[in-house]
Amino acid sequence: MHPTDLSLKQKRALIRREQEAARYLIAQYGEALDRIRREVDGVRDLLEAATEQPLRRRYAERLERLQQTDRAIRHHLLIFAHEATGTITGLQESAISQASEDAPRLMRSALGPGPASFEFRPPAPGVPLSLVGLSGDGQPLGLLLNEVAGSTAAAIRQELVQGLIRGKGPREVDRRVRHVSNISRNRSLLIARTEMIRAYRTTSLSAFKENPSVVKGWTWQCAYDNRTCAACWAMSGTEHSNAESLNSHPGCRCSMLPRTVSWSDLGFDNIPDSRPRIERGVDVFDRLPGSEQLKILGPGKYAAFRDGRISLPDLVQQTRSARWGKGRRERSLRAALS
């Protein structure tokens, strides 16, 4: 099987695991949200209560109830953060295991047909496992998810306070609380996918480095679908050394294809060089129907691309964060045109 097709097949298996975990996390978060909404209902009673009591007494009661609600909401969100930490750690472990099996198959596919007896060294022991339980900034996953829980609890409290101060109706408060709560859920799901794929990539790269006589570098490969951003389409097919890791944006599904030497370089002079060619993402993109290019780029960027005012590489922006390090994301149309 061609390395591109094999990598996409392996990636689909990896994403299926992540989707199973996502369904579990969504169910767990749904339970937390039900508990949160019951707490919010207590504040709703204050919103609907008669205002015949003295102002000072009403204020004291509302403040006390808000504080109780805030503590309860933080508690429910921290319980979810603990559950999510365990789930994501399990995803990292399964990704490491899968990458350890996938990397030799990818290396053989990249070499082309050859002797079945040829063996590859596995990833360096301890290197991938050192990732388990950690996030991309090297901090424990639990701390990152606790941060998400804390910021969500603060946002919910803010919505409740604004509801009381501005006299918003219970239905409006409910809507706003659900909105900020869903942001937390989506961030947790994004962390799950990002950390799983990071563990997979790190393990793959470790396997490449353990076989320096075979693998001389790697080629960036995107997912080749309309959910792939323009930056990843542009990067796909670019070549990199084993000293470089694949640094992209959160949730990126791109992978690394090994760039190998030929069989003759490995001492098998009687085996012809049949290493598969890896296409550039920009060339694959150019062959897509305009309707697909429009889905990927959006109206403004598609019009500029079609008119020749921008190219795909113009949409790649390199980023640097003191916390998360280097990365890449899609550049805005204004920045691409400037």
Protein Blocks (a to p, Z undefined) as FASTA:
>chain_A
ZZklmmmmmmmmmmmmmmmmmmmmmmmmmmmmmmmmmmmmmmmmmmmpcckbcfklmmmm
mmmmmmmmmmmmmmmmmmmmmmmmmmmmmmmmmmmmmmmmmmmmmmmmmnopadfkbccd
dddehklmmmgopafkopafklmmmmmmmmmmmmmmmmmmmmmmnopafklmmmmmmmmm
mmmmmmmmmmmmmmmmmmmmmmmmmmmmmmmmlmgcdcdddehiakbcfklmmmgopacd
fkbccdddehiabdcddddddfklnopakbccfbdcdddfklmmmmpcfklmmmmnomml
mmmmmnopacfklmpccdddfklopadddddfklmmZZ
